[in-house]
Every structure is written in C-alpha cells, then in structure tokens.
C-alpha cells in the first residue's frame, strides 16, 4: 500500500490542507518538522482515522479531532488516497459533529459518514457508503486492524524504549494484543480446569464405588469375610465371593420354587371343593326364597286385573283427547272473536263523530282565508320597492368604507412625516459612531499581534511545566536510584562475604579430607614436608561442595552486575537531571525577561504573570470586539436606514395622492345617496324598517296558512280513520262467522264419540272425561307395571326349575372342615413364597450391584488413565512440568519474540557497526514461570551479554528503532497483512550524538529506504540540517497550521 495524498479539512490544527506524499516518492527519507504541538503526529492520525475510524493513539476519539476554530458551517472531513496492486482507493470520512441546520436556525447533530471509492485506470469500479461494508472491505484488503497498522507504520515517542526494558509480563501484554495469542491462554486454563475436574470426578467415582459395595447383601456365612474385604478395598475379592454366593442362592431359589408348586396344587384342589360346597349352600337358600316369591306373585293377580281395566279406560280417553281439545279451543276462539267485533264497532262510531267535527271546524275558517289573500297582495307591492332599498344600503356601506379609507390615508400621511423626521435624526447619530472606525481597526491589529505573542508564551510555559514535572520525576528517580544503589551495594557486600565464607569452608573441608589421607613418607599438601609429627586436629563441619562455592560466586557476581547497572542508570539520570535543570533555567529566564518579571522566576511565578497579562489582553480583546460589533451593526443599520428613508419618502408621495382620490370618491357617493333617499316612502325610510315590516307580514301569512292547512289535514285524517274502522268491522264480522262454524263442527264430533261410550251423555259424563284426561300421563307407568309382573313371573318359574334340578339328591356339606383345610394349605404356600421372594430380591439386587460395580471399575480405570494424561499435559502447557518453566502461551510469545529479535539483529548490527545483537535472557526462565521474555544484548566488544538497562540513551534509541522495525515486519509476515510502503518515526533522535545520528540516518536509508518511504517526525534542529527533503508543519500561533515542502537540491 502506497499513500498518495491526505486532505484534512477542519481536522486538528488544519483548516484545509493537503499532504502530498507523491513529492517524496523518489526520496528514501524525508523529515516532517515543526514545533511541538503544531500537528505533526496529526497527519498520521488522519491516515489512521480514514482507514480504521480511529486515531493512532488511545487518548482522543475521532470526534475530538474536530478543529477548535471550526464554526457550525464548517464540515470536518478527511480524504485519503492510496494505491495497492494497480488500483487506486479514495476513502472519505466525516466524524460525528454538530453543524448548522440547512433550513431554519439552530444546530443539529450529524452522524458520521464514510465513502470508499475504488478506481482502476482512473475509472470508478466500486463505491461503498456503509460503515460495516467499508470496514469489512478494508479488513479483507489490508489484513490488519488499526492497532497493527499503527505498529507497522508509526514508531511513536518512547514506546519501544519502554518495550525494550519492560519486564516479561508487560512485554507479554503487548505481544498478546499484537499476535492474538489469547487462545493459548484459554487452552491452558481449560486444560487446567479439565484436569482439576477429572480429579474431582475420580474422587466422586471412588466414593460411589464404595457406596455400591456397601449395598451388597451377604448371607451369614459370608458376612465376616465380605466386611474384611470391604474395609481393605479388595473389590476383586468381593466380586469373587459374591459370585460364589449368587450360585448357591440360585440353587436354593429353585428348590423353593419346586416346593411352592406342590403346595399350590393342594391349594387349588381344596379351592375347587370349597367353591362347589359354597354354591350348593347358596342354591338351597335361593330355592327357598324363590318359592316365597312365587306365592307373593299369585296373591297379586287380582290387583293386576284392576290395573288392566284402568289401562283400557285410559286408552279410550287417549283416543278422544284430540276431539275434546278441538271443542275447547273452538269455544275459546268464538268468544274472543265476538269480543273483538264489539270493540271494532265502538271505534267506528267514534270515527264518524270525528269526521263531522273536522268538517265543521274547516267551514268556520272563511275569514282567515280572506286575510291570507289580502296579505299576499300587500307583499307583492313591497317586493317592487326592495331593489331600491338594497342599492341604497350598499352605497351607504360603501360610503362608510370610503370615509374609513380617507381617514386611514390621512393617518398614514401624518405617520410617514414623523417616520422621516426620526430617520433623519437617527442617521446623524450613526455617523457619529462610524467616525471611530479607523481607531478600532488599528487597535485590533495591535491586539492580534499581542495575542500571538501570548499564545507562544503559553506554549513555552506548557513546555516548561512539562519540563518541571519531568525534573521532579528525574529527582524522584535519582533518589530512588540512590536508595536502590545503596541497597544493591550492601547486598553485594553481603553476597561477597557469603561467597568468601563458603569458599573458606570449602578449603577447610578439602584440608580435612587431605589430612585424613596423609601417610608417612608422602609430602604434605600444605607445607610439602614428608614428616607428619602433628597432623591438624579435625573439627567436624558440614560438607561443602564445589557446586555450593560456584553458586555463591554466581550470586555475588549477579549482585555486582546489579550494582554496575544501577551505577550506570544513576549516572545517566544525573546527566539528564543536569541537562533538564539547564533547559528549565534558560526557558524561565527567557520568559521572565519578555514578561518583565523582576524577582527570581519559577514556573508558578511565570504562570501567574502570564495569566495576569492574558486576562488583561482578554479584557482589551473583549472591549475592542464589542466596539467592532457595534461598528458592524451600526454600518448595517445605517445602510438599512438610508434605504428605509428613501422608501418612506416615496410612500409619503403615494399616500398624498391616495388621500386626494379618497376625498373625491366620498363626495360623489354622498350626492348619489341623497337622491335615492328622496324616492323612498315616508313610513319606511330605511332598509331596516322596510325589512321589519315585511317580516311581520310574512309571519302573519305563515300563521294563517298553517291554520288552514291544519284544518284541511284534520278532515282528511278523519276520513281515513273512518274508512279504517269500517274495514275493521267487516273483517271482525267475517271472523265471528268462521269461528262459530268451527265450534259447531267440534261439538258435533265430540257428542258422537261420547254417545258411543256412554249409554246416556250427561254433564257427569263430560266431567268423567275431563278427569280421565288428567290421568293420561300415568298410562305408560301402568303398562310398565303389568309388563314387569308378567316378566317376573316367567323368570321365577325358570329359576325354580333350575334350582330344583341342581339341589336334587344333594345333602348339606360341612363347610367349616373344608375352609380350615384350605386356610392351612394357603398359609403354607405364603410362607414358601415369602422365603423365595426374599432370596430372589436379594439375588436380583446383588446381581444389579455386581453389574454396576464391574462397569464402574472399568470406567474408573479408563478415567484414571485419562486424568494422568491430562495432568501431565496440563503441567506441560502451564510450565510446571518442563525444565524451562515456560507455559504454552509464554512459549508461543517467546517464539514470536525470537523471530522479532532475529529480524531486528540484522538492523541492530548495522546501526551499531556490528557491536550489538539481541539475545533472550534464559537465566530467569528456570526459576520464574512468568519470565522468558527478558531481552539482553550481546556486546561484541566485551564478548558477553549485557542488560539492555546498561545501554546509553543513543544506544537505547538505536536498539528500540531496530526492535520496532523488526516488530512491524514480523506482524506483517505472521498476520498476512498488506505491505505498507511508508514508515513514520516519531521523535527519539534527540538522544543521539552527531556521529550516532548520521549512522542512524544512513542505516535507515540503506535498510528501509529501498522498500519504504520513511518520514521522520521531529523538531530536532540537527535533523533539519541533515535531511534535505522536508514536510514543514507551520503554526501561525492561533491554533492553525499549514504545510510547506522543501526539496533537497
């Protein structure tokens, strides 16, 4: 990926600036220079925001990058163009921002926007406008995220120096994020948890197996042996013993089964005998009861004959019931029709009287009819005068409107006179204010220059404040290093003493051993004498080995190395402290001079003086701004006033003409109205009086006509009522005739039926029929009684014959003897069955438990093997089971770090002329499980490893630079991300001397410039002299910056 251009609009300090990277395409190295805070790093923030919707750091959100000087009409936007594989890409992003509404006043929150356009041969081939689509497309294209992009493309201030000297745990945190190794930590945790869970499961399985063994049921013969095997957890012995017991139990169960079968045969025989005897006794009792029932039925025969007679009578009544009901209904209907005829006749009489009255009332209204005719004639005459009244009313209304218009024109003329007079007076006032314009403009220029100076002083004060904090930190660090050095020196002294003590003990031990080996004639290992008259007295001491001596010396050497490293750190700290003090004093003196501070300056005094001057400057700015605002407003008002006066004068002339024309219209209307009034009658001089008179006449006409209409309607209504009543009488007469014929026919039919049943039909006969009909609901019950009687008699006859046949010739049995024998036989069967059931239950339970125990033993054996394997594997991945004490994740991170150091050594050797190369410090890995990522350097000048803490400032920078370049390259190779043909190095060169600076620049041009465009972001003056191709960031002092290009001629 090669960057082409970056267009920043109201982004950070840039109002509308384009960074053209193509100007440096032919140069391997260029400088991005500018003052601190001018916006050098913001350029890279813009690239990172355009690609990944995030800045290069973590301290600011994209929306916070909106320029402080942007107004609500200014849109913050970043446009980034780059090429990749013969295609050009343009991405445009706008963050969330508050802008002015397009319509109306006020502001609105505008959501972020993004557009990615893909070009091939300057022809658009695709365009994406949704955040998700753009994110997925760029992720697929670049194969990296924002954090990895920043790691590959930007080497920020101090970050890799901190990474170089950081402890293993801090390095691990950085590498985990870059190489996404969290999965290995997750695997380790899961394996550890799984191994732990397996141990718990095995323990639970063992307890479960013990519980199953305790549930086994033993015979008295085996109980003691089984208890001993259970206590000794001899599962195999228990299973063998149980197998022997189960075989014996099966034989016992079979013998019991045979005895149960024999006993059950005896029970079945006695059961059949008992059943037969019980049935005989039951039959004899039933025979006796049947004979009694037979006699009872014989006694009820006369009763049944009476019931049969009642059924016959009721059946006759059921037959004539329809005729009886018809006669009753016909009688009721005839009576109702006669009553209705009488009511209808009464209505007819009332209708005839109503018609006579309505005709009389209509004839009495002849005078009213004549009054209606006279009133209509009067109304017709009034209608002829109505147009004249309306025309007069319209002209009167028009006259009133014209008089009002005349008055309005007169008022308008007077008002315009006053307005013109006030405008001329206000114009004189505006001119007095505008005369101050020159003085205000000159004062604005002076205040602007003073504001730029104060901003620069404020920037310098910020640098001094940061320097003061750094100075305090360096002093605290000096105190800490002093304490650490004293402690290290004391500890090193103790370690030296301990080493010497161990060494002396070792020598004495050797002397003792040699003394024991002295023989006459052999030289003494101490003095060389061959005569040994008085061998040294041996005092028993603990044995000291050569390994113990070596370990003590190694600890003493480590203590000495630590003292050396802390001494170098302390010296470096003192140098930095002295440089920082000199820088602070120079800066404070410079600010104190320009701020005219007479006392000995410090940061707080300078800050107070600057704040006072800034406050005074702000007060002057506010006052001058208020005057500028007043001038601007006055100019606008003056322009508006001149235009308004011209309009008012034109309006005045127009109003004068309108006033004269209105007066002429009023005069003409007054003359016309007076002529029309002379034509009206004297008793109705106005339209109102004429209208009231017409309304009264119309009301009287309406009342009279309504009265006539009501009388005519009453006559019509009376005639309609009379016709309806006459029709009702005719209908009622017809219905009475029909109901009388039905009644006569029903009476004849009923009389014929009664005469056939009774010898003589009387009123008593009719009462008998009526009573009989009320008893018809009992007919079905009586029929059922007769039917039940005959059925019961037939069943009883059959039962008697059957019982007499079954009991003939059979004596009464001895039931007590038979029942006793049966009970005894059943008890014997129950005892045998209970015994067999108990043994079967015990056998089945033991068989089930043996099967469960066997399966549990097999599962537990497999689980134990799996647990052992998991425990060993967990020990390996956690580092507990390896000699290196490195867990899986730390091992993977170390592998990545070795790759980084291998790549970095190529650059480090070139940067240091072959003196240094990176190595991993393996000395701590054997004792610290969380180590393994400590970095040392091999110093070719001394032929041994050194801690990176012992490197000087310049050496640390070059080591950090080599490490950063290598890390970016390894990230690209391992993640498969696209190669980025640009690298930005942010600061760090200030710690290099002139020779080291030249070496670093030449190395960068050689090892990176062949492949990537390198931009160094720095404000170091030496770089500006050494690097000819520059992108200069220029700050104008009011928060805005622009860029300029410088080419190496």
Secondary structure, DSSP 8 states (H G I E B T S, - for coil): -EEEEEEEEEETTEEEEEEEGGGGTT-SEEEEE--TTSSHHHHHHHHHHHHHSS-SSSS--GGGGB-TT--TT---EEEEEEEETTEEEEEEEE-SEEEE-SSSSSEEEE--EEEEEEEETTEEEEEE-SHHHHHHHHHHHH---HHHHHHHHEE-TTHHHHHHHS-HHHHHHHHHHHHT-HHHHHHHHHHHHHHHHHHHHHHHHHHHHHHHHHT----TTTHHHHHHHHHTT-HHHHHHHHHHHHHHHHHHHHHHHHHHHHHHHHHHHHHHHHHHHHHHHHHHHHHHHHHHHHHHHHHTHHHHHHHHHHHHHHHHHHHHHHHHHHHHHHHHHHHHHHHHHHHHHHHHHHHHHHHHHHHHHHHTTHHHHHHHHHHHHHHHHHHHHHHHHHHHHHHHHHHHHHHHHHHHHHHHHHHHHHHHHHHHHHHHHHHHHHTTHHHHHHHHHHHHHHHHHHHHHHHHHHHHHHHHHHHHHHHHHHHHHHHHHHHHHHHHHHHHHHHHHHHHHHHHHHHHHHHHT--TTS--TTT--S--SS-----------HHHHHHHHHHHHHHHHHHHHHHHHHHHHHHHHHHHHHHHHHHHHHHHHHTT--S---HHHHHHHHHHHHHHHHHHHHHHHHHHHHHHHHHHHHHHHHHHHHHHHHHHHHHHHHHHHHHHHHHHHHHHHHHHHTTS-TT--SHHHHHHHHHHHHHHHHHHHHHHHHHHHHHHHHHHHHHHHHHHHHHHHHHHHHHHHHHHHHHHHHHHHHHHHSSS--HHHHHHHHHHHHTGGGHHHHHHHHHHHHHHHHHHHHHHHHHHHHHTT-----HHHHHHHHHHHHHHHHHHHHHHHHHHHHHHHHHHHHHHHHHHHHHHHHHHHHHHHHHHHHHHHHTTTSTT---HHHHHHHHHHHHHHHHHHHHHHHHTTTSEEEEE--TTTTT-TT-S--EEEEETTTTEEEEGGGS-HHHHHHHHHHHHHHHHHHHHHHHT----SEEEEES-GGGS-HHHHHHHHHHHHHHTTTTSEEEEEE--HHHHHH--SEEEEEE-SSS-EEEEEE---
